[in-house]
Structures are given as C-alpha cells and as structure tokens.
Amino acid sequence: MSHKAGFVNIIGNPNVGKSTLMNAFIGEKLSIITSKAQTTRHRILGIVNGEDFQVILSDTPGIIKPAYELQESMMDFVKSAFDDADVLIYMVEIGEQELKDEAFFNKITNSKIPVLLLLNKIDKSDQNQLESQVQLWSNKVPNAEIFPVSALEGFNVKEVFSRIIELLPESPAFYPKDQLTDKPERFFVNECIREKILMHYKKEIPYAVEIDTEEFFEEETIIRMRSVIMVERETQKGIIIGHKGSAIKRVGIEARKDLEKFFGKQVHLELYVKVNKNWRSDQRQLKRFGYNN
C-alpha cells in the first residue's frame, strides 16, 4: 500500500478562523481561539495520521502589516509557510475582498503547488452573497480550488480534508505516528493561559503579555506547573492581578480546567506576574520566547 505525507499550510488575514479549522481537522484543541485579532503568534504544527497518510497542518499568524519587532517575527512565520508547503490553504471569510499584504497575495496567485481557497463563515451568508463571493475569488485566484466552509459548524470540513489527502505526494511519514504536534507541553500551558487573558482583558493588555512556564513536574496523578505572566508596565501588572487578586484567580481557575482536559490528569497551577519592559521590541527577549527562530 502506498503512503502519502506532506505539509498543508493555512494562511489568511486575522480572524478568518484558521485555528478553528485546524482544530476541526485534528479533533484536538491545539491552536487557541478567541475573537481578538493576532491570537496566533507562532507557527503551530498539528499532525493527523491515518493508516496510509500523514497530514502535517500548519497554523500561522494572521497576515498584518507589522508595527513592532514581535509582529515582524510573526510575519516571518507566515513567510516560512510558503517554503515547505505541499498544499496551501488560503482562508478568507464571507465579505472579505483582499489579503492585507500584496506580496503574499502574489505568492498565492503564482503558486506552483495546489491552492485550496476556503470561503469561511458561510453560515453567516445567504445564497446570493455566497455565489457572488465565489465568483469574486474565482477571478482573483484562478489557480485555486474554492470550497465554501463553516469551520465552526463543521460544514464541508471533511470534504476539504479528503481533497487534501488526494493532493498529498507519496512519501513516508515525517513524524512518529503517535505524535500530535511539534510543540513541547509547556508551549500549550503558555497558550492556554494566554487564551484566558485574551478573553478577559481589554485594549492593549493581551498584546503586551507573554507567558513563561518555568516549572513543569509530572507525577503519576498530578502535574505541577508554575507560570509567569510577563507584562510591559507596572500598571498592566495591577490590571492582570485585579482587585484582591480576583482577575488572576479567574484566569488560573479557567486555565487549570482546560489543562486538566488536555493532559487528562489533575493539574496544580501557580501564576505570577512580572514586569518585563518592552519585551515585544527586544530581539533577545523575543528569541527567548520562541520568536526570531
């Protein structure tokens, strides 16, 4: 029996539902999902294994015009997604007219590899709007196969995945068949905590935050974790902690519940807040947090 394997890289503007799609393909919550833009900061691989295939999915940050060093690094992750893709998924949502970066758009329309253009959130449209959007994108990206989908509702997700498998090259598996992702366990602890901060804090707070899990000890029945929430200013530290520690306590309780589901065992999570001035513009700090690789 022949075996297929390859990299399927998902790109698009912020908030188009890339992480929702990836999690739907995998059946696990690997990428964090919130309604805020720039939720995904890293390039995250999710691996789906079948008897005769291995699909390596890559969720990248939403395409933006960078305003500071962290965002430059996020766009480097997107650039790298073009380099090793066997299939490229370009994701747009109903009502979108263009990609926010012309150079990336030109790369898509001149791509030599198969391009699947997914028109997401069709549950929020009617038939007339859907037909006009399909026509618009057929003209803009003539080299793409277009699939209307709803990543959240699961509409057409299986059909897209079947098409991906058809398009993969014949190849042995790149990763062990029981591996789900390329990221270490601490990465998912950090992302889970960051998701709760994105959900519960407003304005610039979520974007000024980075998480560093300093301790991760796994015992037979419990995992003990100690994570530091980095902020850029003293005022942000106060907001994260909240009145008598109420805000950070809520983040800790919600993150612990999700981590217990993810790891399948009891979790003890300690959270601390530290001021780390201007980390978003500091090359050395960014490297430490896994950017600028």
SVG drawing of the C-alpha trace seen along z (x, -y; Angstrom):
<svg xmlns="http://www.w3.org/2000/svg" viewBox="-30 -52 49 54">
<polyline fill="none" stroke="black" stroke-width="0.4" points="0.0,0.0 1.4,-3.4 1.7,-6.1 1.2,-9.8 2.6,-12.6 3.0,-16.3 2.8,-19.8 -0.5,-21.7 -0.1,-25.3 -3.0,-27.6 -2.7,-31.4 -5.1,-34.3 -6.0,-37.6 -6.5,-37.8 -9.9,-36.4 -10.8,-34.3 -11.0,-31.1 -7.7,-29.4 -7.2,-28.0 -10.9,-26.8 -10.3,-25.0 -7.0,-23.4 -8.6,-22.1 -11.6,-20.8 -9.2,-18.8 -7.2,-17.4 -10.1,-16.8 -8.0,-18.4 -7.7,-21.9 -4.1,-22.8 -4.5,-26.4 -6.1,-28.9 -9.2,-30.6 -10.6,-34.0 -12.5,-36.7 -9.5,-39.1 -7.1,-39.6 -3.5,-38.3 -4.5,-35.4 -1.9,-33.1 1.6,-34.3 3.6,-31.2 3.6,-28.7 2.0,-25.6 2.1,-22.2 -0.8,-19.7 -0.3,-16.1 -3.2,-13.9 -2.3,-10.3 -4.1,-7.6 -3.1,-4.1 -1.8,-5.3 -1.3,-9.1 0.2,-11.8 -1.1,-15.3 1.1,-18.0 -1.1,-21.0 0.5,-24.4 -1.5,-27.3 0.3,-30.6 -0.4,-34.1 -2.9,-36.2 -1.3,-38.5 -0.8,-42.0 1.4,-45.0 4.0,-44.7 4.2,-47.7 6.9,-46.3 9.5,-43.6 7.1,-40.9 4.8,-41.4 7.8,-41.3 8.7,-37.9 5.1,-36.7 5.2,-37.6 8.5,-35.6 6.5,-32.5 4.0,-33.2 6.8,-33.6 8.2,-30.2 4.8,-28.6 5.3,-29.2 8.7,-27.5 7.8,-23.9 4.1,-23.6 2.8,-20.7 -0.7,-22.1 -1.5,-25.7 -4.8,-26.7 -5.8,-30.3 -8.6,-31.1 -11.0,-34.1 -14.3,-34.9 -17.6,-36.0 -17.4,-39.7 -13.6,-39.9 -12.2,-41.5 -8.4,-41.2 -5.4,-40.0 -3.7,-42.6 -0.3,-42.1 0.1,-42.3 3.4,-40.4 1.8,-37.4 -1.2,-37.6 1.1,-37.5 2.8,-34.4 -0.5,-32.7 -1.7,-33.5 1.7,-32.4 2.0,-29.3 3.2,-26.1 1.7,-23.9 -2.1,-23.2 -4.0,-26.0 -7.4,-25.5 -9.3,-28.7 -11.7,-28.2 -14.5,-30.7 -15.3,-30.5 -18.3,-31.6 -20.8,-30.8 -23.3,-30.1 -23.5,-34.0 -24.4,-34.5 -27.2,-33.8 -27.1,-32.1 -26.8,-35.3 -23.9,-36.6 -22.2,-33.2 -22.4,-33.0 -21.0,-36.5 -18.2,-35.8 -17.3,-32.5 -17.2,-34.5 -15.1,-37.3 -12.5,-34.9 -12.5,-32.7 -11.5,-35.8 -8.9,-36.9 -7.2,-33.5 -7.9,-31.5 -5.3,-28.8 -7.3,-27.9 -10.0,-25.3 -12.7,-27.0 -14.6,-25.4 -17.3,-27.2 -17.0,-26.1 -18.0,-26.8 -15.1,-25.7 -17.1,-26.4 -20.2,-24.3 -18.0,-21.7 -19.7,-22.2 -17.6,-20.9 -14.6,-20.3 -14.4,-16.5 -14.7,-17.1 -11.7,-19.6 -9.7,-17.1 -10.4,-14.3 -9.2,-16.6 -6.0,-17.4 -5.2,-13.7 -5.8,-13.3 -3.3,-16.1 -0.5,-14.9 2.6,-13.5 3.6,-9.9 6.1,-9.9 6.9,-8.1 5.7,-9.8 7.8,-12.7 6.9,-12.3 6.2,-9.3 2.6,-8.1 1.6,-8.8 2.8,-12.4 0.1,-15.1 2.3,-18.3 5.8,-19.6 5.4,-21.8 6.5,-20.8 4.0,-20.5 5.0,-23.9 4.0,-25.6 0.4,-24.5 0.4,-25.6 1.5,-29.1 -1.1,-29.2 -3.9,-28.1 -3.1,-30.9 -2.7,-33.4 -6.1,-32.4 -7.8,-33.2 -6.0,-36.6 -7.2,-37.4 -10.8,-36.5 -10.9,-38.5 -8.8,-41.6 -9.3,-44.6 -7.4,-47.1 -3.6,-46.6 -3.3,-44.2 -3.5,-40.9 -0.9,-42.1 1.5,-43.2 1.5,-39.7 3.8,-36.7 3.7,-33.6 6.8,-31.6 6.2,-28.3 9.2,-28.0 8.3,-24.7 6.5,-21.6 6.7,-18.5 4.6,-15.5 3.8,-12.9 1.6,-9.8 -1.7,-11.6 -0.9,-15.3 1.1,-17.8 2.6,-20.8 3.1,-23.9 4.5,-27.4 3.9,-30.0 4.9,-33.7 2.8,-36.2 5.1,-38.9 3.8,-42.4 5.5,-45.6 4.4,-48.1 3.6,-48.2 0.1,-49.5 -0.5,-46.4 0.6,-44.2 -2.1,-45.7 -4.8,-45.1 -3.7,-41.5 -3.9,-40.8 -7.1,-42.7 -8.8,-43.7 -7.5,-41.5 -6.2,-39.1 -9.7,-38.3 -8.7,-38.7 -5.6,-36.5 -7.5,-33.9 -10.2,-33.6 -7.5,-33.1 -5.9,-30.4 -9.1,-28.5 -10.2,-28.5 -6.7,-27.6 -6.4,-24.8 -9.8,-23.3 -8.7,-23.3 -5.2,-21.9 -6.8,-19.0 -8.8,-18.1 -5.8,-18.5 -3.4,-16.4 -6.0,-14.0 -5.0,-14.4 -5.1,-16.7 -3.2,-20.0 -1.8,-22.3 -1.1,-25.7 0.7,-28.6 0.6,-32.0 2.8,-35.0 3.1,-38.4 6.4,-40.1 7.2,-43.4 9.5,-42.8 9.8,-46.2 9.4,-46.5 9.9,-42.7 7.9,-43.0 10.7,-45.1 13.7,-43.3 15.3,-40.8 17.0,-38.9 13.7,-38.5 11.8,-37.5 14.3,-34.8 13.9,-33.5 10.1,-33.3 10.5,-31.3 10.3,-34.1 13.0,-35.0 14.0,-31.4"/>
</svg>
